[in-house]
Amino acid sequence: MLLDCWAIPCVLLFTWFFLKTKYRPRKLVGVAICIAGLVLVIFSDVHAADRSSNTVTTSSHPTCSL
């Protein structure tokens, strides 16, 4: 998933550097959206790891003992 998110920004950067391609602001906004999506994916993974470490085991949960 993370490699998919990095593909567009990396291609844009490499073509700008090696091929001297000129990009319009509209395409740069698209790359910014891709990078923002990547940041959201990373933050959601970090927060999912935090939530999974705070899970309650079934033996100590009050409704599981019914």
Secondary structure, 3 states (H helix, E strand, C coil): CHHHHHHHHHHHHHHHHHCCCCCCHHHHHHHHHHHHHHHHHHHHHHHHHHHHHCCCCCCCCHHHHC
